[in-house]
Amino acid sequence: MNEVSPLAYNLSEAAEALHVSRPTMSNLIHTEGFPVIKVGSRYIIPIDALREWLSKQAASESRLN
């Protein structure tokens, strides 16, 4: 049987992937530009969009230092 790679994280999975707490993740989803989609009452974070967002954040931080 073929295993399917996930396309998106739920909040708990995203928090684990980023090594942050769930409350921190809940705050991040309300940050302008953060890649989150509301599906019904749930929030999902597309994995590819999260990687792109992280790269942009890292590039922005390196310009500040």
DAVEN-V911363 format. One record per residue. N is the residue number from 1. RES is the residue in one letter. PHI is phi in degrees with one decimal (NA if undefined). OMEGA is omega in radians with two decimals (NA if undefined). Layout:
n: {N,N}
res: {RES,RES}
phi: {PHI,PHI}
omega: {OMEGA,OMEGA}
This chain:
n: {1,2,3,4,5,6,7,8,9,10,11,12,13,14,15,16,17,18,19,20,21,22,23,24,25,26,27,28,29,30,31,32,33,34,35,36,37,38,39,40,41,42,43,44,45,46,47,48,49,50,51,52,53,54,55,56,57,58,59,60,61,62,63,64,65}
res: {M,N,E,V,S,P,L,A,Y,N,L,S,E,A,A,E,A,L,H,V,S,R,P,T,M,S,N,L,I,H,T,E,G,F,P,V,I,K,V,G,S,R,Y,I,I,P,I,D,A,L,R,E,W,L,S,K,Q,A,A,S,E,S,R,L,N}
phi: {NA,-79.8,-90.5,-97.0,-76.3,-67.2,-94.3,-149.5,-104.6,-87.3,-60.1,-64.5,-66.0,-64.8,-60.0,-64.7,-63.1,-90.5,59.1,-126.0,-75.2,-61.7,-60.3,-63.5,-62.2,-61.5,-71.1,-60.4,-65.5,-99.1,-81.0,-57.9,90.2,-72.5,-80.0,-132.4,-126.0,-95.2,-119.4,64.4,-100.3,-105.0,-109.9,-127.5,-121.2,-60.7,-62.0,-62.9,-67.0,-64.9,-60.3,-63.9,-61.2,-61.6,-61.0,-65.2,-64.8,-64.7,-64.5,-64.8,-64.4,-68.2,-72.9,-78.7,-93.8}
omega: {-3.14,3.09,-3.12,3.08,3.14,3.08,-3.07,3.05,2.86,-3.07,-3.12,3.14,3.11,3.11,3.13,-3.13,-3.13,-3.11,3.05,3.13,3.09,3.08,3.09,3.11,3.12,3.07,-3.11,-3.08,3.11,3.09,3.13,3.11,3.13,-3.05,-3.13,3.10,3.08,3.12,-3.02,3.12,-3.10,3.05,3.04,-3.10,3.12,-3.04,-3.14,3.13,3.10,3.09,3.13,3.12,3.12,3.12,3.12,3.11,3.13,3.12,3.13,3.12,-3.10,3.09,-3.12,-3.08,NA}
